[in-house]
């Protein structure tokens, strides 16, 4: 199973790269698949690529669900 995680774009860089913030951690991701993404947008990130621009409400709901993963016993 693959998981894409919501991230907030905080800075656009050269070569279709962007700095994102994911649960308090910054990561550089490729915007090759989402060239329309801008600073302040939320994107779904998978394997270092922003694969879709999503709305803020959906992003925040998903982040809250991800935070619950640590409460689940395996």
N, C-alpha and C positions, 0 to 999 in steps of 0.2 A: 504494500500500500504506500502511496506517495502522499505527502502533505505539503501544501503551500501555505505560507504564513503571511498575514497582513503586515505590511511595513509602511512607514511614513517616509516619503522622500523629503530629505532635509537640504540636499544640495545636488544640483546637476553639474556634471563634470564633462570633460571632453571624451570623445570616442564612445558616445552613447552610454556612459557610466553615470551612476548616481550614488550618493551616500544615503543610506536609509537607517531608520531607527526601528528596531524590532525588540519589543519588551525590554527597553533600556540599553540594548546593545546596538552599536553602529556597525553596519556592513556596507561594503560597496557591492552594487549589483549592476547587471547589464540591463539597459533599456532597449536593446535591439528588437524585442518583441512588442514593446509598448512605447514607441517614439513620441506619442502624444502626451505622455506623463510629464507633469510639472512639479516643481517644489510645492509641497503642501498636499499633494495627492497621496492617497493610499493605494498600494499595489499589492497583489499577491506575489510572493517570491517563492520560487522553487529552483533548487540547484543553481543558485546564483543569478537567476534571470527573473525580472519582473514579467510575469506572464499575463497580467490583466490589471487594469485600473478598476478599483472598486470604490463604492461610496463610503464615507466616514462611518455612518451608522453600522453598516455591515461589518466593517473592519473592527470596530470597537466590540461588537457582539462576539465576533469570532475570537478576538484576543481574550475576552473574558472566559470563553470556553476553553481555550488553550491553557489558561492559568489554572483551570480545574484539573488538568491532567496529573499534576503532582499529588493531588488528593486521592487518585485512584490507585488502589492496590493491584499489583499484577500477580 
